[in-house]
Amino acid sequence: MRTSMRSAGLPRCEMRRVYHIGRADFLQRVRSRRLLVVLAIVAFFGYLVNVGQIELAYQLDRGGDLTNVAGTNTASFVGLKAAMTGSMVLLFAGFYLMKGTLERDRLHNVDQVVASTPITDQAYLFGKWLSNIGLGIVILTTLGFATVINHAVHGVGPTKLVALVGPIFVIALPLSALVGAVVLLFETIDRLSGTLGNIGYFFLATFALAGLQSAAGYAPNELPVLVRAVDLMGHLTVYTLTADALLTEAPDAIGVLPSFGTLSGEEQIFHYGGQPWPLWIFVQRVGLLLPAIVTVFVATIPFTRRSVSTASSGTGRLSRLETWIPSIGRSSDIAETPTDGSSVDSMSLTSVEDRASWSFWRLVAVETRLAIRGQRWWWYSTAAVIIVAPIGLLAGSGLSSASSELARRVLFPFAFIWPIFVWSELGVRVTKHRVANLVLSSNHPVKQLVAEWLAGVIVAVCVSSGLATFFVVSGQMSALLGIASGTLFAPALAIALGIWSGSSWLFEMTYLLVWYIGPLNGATAADFIGSMTTSVEEGIPLIFIALSVVLVGFALARRTMELRGTV
């Protein structure tokens, strides 16, 4: 890594600064209790890999019946499964776990200290990049340790340390460098540092994997160089290593890429005992460092450090305009600082005479206004389109099967992903704006949380109102159950995960994953809005409605613990 940074143009003195920045940030991270929870989940994944709950198999369609051709749990094959698990964790969860390193410095004013030192932007960002890689190493080490222990208990054949752990670091570690660099780039761009960036990265990672479809149909020795180069998770590496053993048992599997995850169908077994790794695999994995380094350098372009002298007055174009036009950025209903020399002590606020004059529904209305205000114009415009589009289908195409399919399979899922910009603030707004103590000292802190959840429900009802009208007019009354499930579940998940984690990333990652697997791709068990009729018939929306009640209960339990001072 040091050689890579030196070749990238960083002098030796800068490399020393990079190391200390990365070390300080890494030590701050490993003290987090959140990391312990993450590592416990990763260790559990290591257990699932060994007991067969997480499968690495080749799915073959034989006359309409799906067959999963998987390897026995030898050390060599389990090592490949663990490597794919590590890649999956880093690709989809690593972004959210690594994110926040720059925001943390701004929150605690560390950026002001750094701005007063001779540390360059490049050294600062490369240090943060090293910290991200360090976090990836901790995650992979935990996964490797859990894999070795569980293979000794549940595995087949001897427990070989190199065969179990080696693939994890060869395949997954370079990916942590690339993801860590993308995290920095997103954090340095204002519009990508929040929910928009979290959603954008999820789809970016998904589309990156879609490029592997171009490798389908090729034998391992026929794979084009360009296709091998874009193999992020290591699918083609596994395909190349296991092809000989696979084709011995299933000759019809030629050109089929491995699938990874929880797979269903009949099972056929092949034995993979390991083989020498081709040189191109090491070159391809190390080659991921090049776009990672380039990405860090690109991140230095939009990156701006707060100046100590101007930190209090803001940054960017607005601050520069304020030096010319002082009134910009000041709210008309906020009293300005007196300039006549009067003391601040002479100023006062209107006293509160009656703390009991309140209404719960008035509180809900206030929380609803807080939830929807402050969004960008394109959010409001798109929300309006989602509401009006189903009505347009009724007016244009009537009740045709094509319009029903478009509404149910396209508009329906989209209507329950767009409000994520609002839902992501539920449960974390009071912490984000540092008013938690004010809320907890109010007369109705528990009802405030309920009102916050109802505000998320109201937003969901409004955005899906056009679809509800469409389903009623078209006679698809069962779809209303899915709308009810979505309007209750999404805000409930947001407020529960938000208040317990103190940030929005956990909700965004979890909800995006459930939404992508269920409503978008039609997995019945995760189709909480009933975008497919089979999901409604099996009662999946009812299950998620019940889960919504449980999630709200967890959120209220957390608020009660906060009031008692037990957290």
Beta strands, then each sheet from edge to edge (+ up, - down):
strand 1: 55-62
strand 2: 65-71
strand 3: 259-261
strand 4: 266-270
sheet 1: 3+ 1- 2+ 4+
end
